[in-house]
Amino acid sequence: MPPPRRAAPKQHQPSTPSASAWPSSCAFIETLVWDKRVPKEALDRYAPSTRDRGALKHPRAKRVKPKIVDEEGHPAKGEYGLFAATKISAKERLIDYHGVVTLSEHASQTSDYTLAFGERNELAIDAERQGNEARMCNDFRGTSRRANAKFDTYVDERGDTKLAIFATEAINKGTEVLISYGKGFWKNRVGTDLAAFTGWD
């Protein structure tokens, strides 16, 4: 069962990409969904728009699009990746990371789609079962390329704090957007012997 939700937005299969390019195990959402256990103080700090105006829905992603990776030798071949839909400039915000926001203590220990959130990492955003295209972004390791984007926070026009993917360099149309998942992610999956993991540097 998915985590409890606060004022859940309308969910639907995205019109772009097609349903065939979206995992059936994940409901598409257009904004963050807040777990009901997140205290009011955190909502007031990070999502003031939810107090009396409802969550702001952002437009469909236009800078990036998900598709199946077909590159030979790519560690995610046959799985989803996130690709530039147009030429992108360095420092551009590409897409917000949408998912279910919980207290960090309630975050899933098995999800591959959980990111720390909040000034003290007291929250987490999990896009395993509810999310948007940002969840498709792959780690650069093993691709023979470097990361060309990163996660960072910003405050939107309604005062809500958001986590998003930002380009760290110019990215050509059709190029895969790659980030670093970080040492903590890989430690949880390959153990402490990171030197034995091909592509870790």
Buried (B, 14 or more C-beta within 10 A) or exposed (E): EEBBBBEBBEEEEBEEBEEEBBBEEBBBBBBBBBBEEBEEEBBEBBBBBBEEEEBBEBEBBEBBBBBEBEEEEBBBEEEBBBBBBEEBEEEBBBBBBBBBBBBBEBBBEEBEBBBBBBEEEBBBBBBBBBBBBBBBBBBBBBBEEEBBBEBEBEEEEEEBBBBBBBBBEBBEEEBBBBBBBEEEBBEEEEEEEEEEBEEEE
